[in-house]
Amino acid sequence: MRETLPPGFEVLRRERGREWVRQNSVLLGTSEDTLGRLTVAVITDIITVAGHEVALSATKKEADDVVEAAAVLVARLVR
């Protein structure tokens, strides 16, 4: 079954996503070039997915493992 979204929802979601990445770029002090924007977008996505995974974790240990894995991935990107 396909979800029906209100008209213009996708455009609004993309715009908000871009703004979220822009704000994170400022906070992280990254460059505004393509590599900087893409790096921040990937870090933002890692954090978002990790948050979802933590919320779905059955135990604190599982949640801690997710956080640790996300930290490893982010560290690899910022080297």
N, C-alpha and C positions, 0 to 999 in steps of 0.2 A: 504494500500500500504506500503510495506516495503522499508525502506531507504537502498540504497546500499552505503557501505562505502569502501574507498580504502583499499587494503590489508595492514594489520599491524596496522590499525588505532586504533582498540580496545586495542591492546598491548601498543601502544604509549600513549593512553589516560589513561590507568591504571598506567603506569609508571609515567606519569606527575602528576596524582592524588596522588600517594604515595609520590612523591617529595614535592608536595604542603603541604601535611600533615606533612612531616618531617620538613620542614621549619617552619611551624606553631608551631610544638613541640618545636623547638629551641627558637622561639620568646616568647612562653608562659612559657618556662622553665619547661615543664612537664617531667615526668620520661619516660624512653624508654621501659618500660615494656608494656605488653599487655593492661593493663588498661589505661595507659598514652596515648598510641597510639590510642586506641579506643575513649577515651575522646576527643582528639584533632580532630579526624576524624568526630565525631558527631558535635562538635562545628563548624568545618569548613562547614559541610553540612547545619547546621542551618543558618549560615551566608549566604551561597550561595542561599538557598531557599528563605530566607528573602529578599535578593537583587532582586531576580526575582519577588517576590510578590510586593515589593516596586515599581519596574518598571511598573507593571501592575495596580497599584493603580490608581483609578479615581480621588482621591482627596488627599490633603495633610494629612487630618485627617486619611484616610485609611492607607496611608504610615506610619504615625506616630504610628498607632495601630500595624502595622506589626513590626516595629522596637521595640516597647515596648514589644510585645509578644516574640520576639526573645531574647531580653535582659533577660526576666524572665526565659526562657528556659535555657539559658547559665548560669545564676546565680544558677539555681537548680543543674546544673551539677558540678559546681566548689565548692560547699559547702563541 
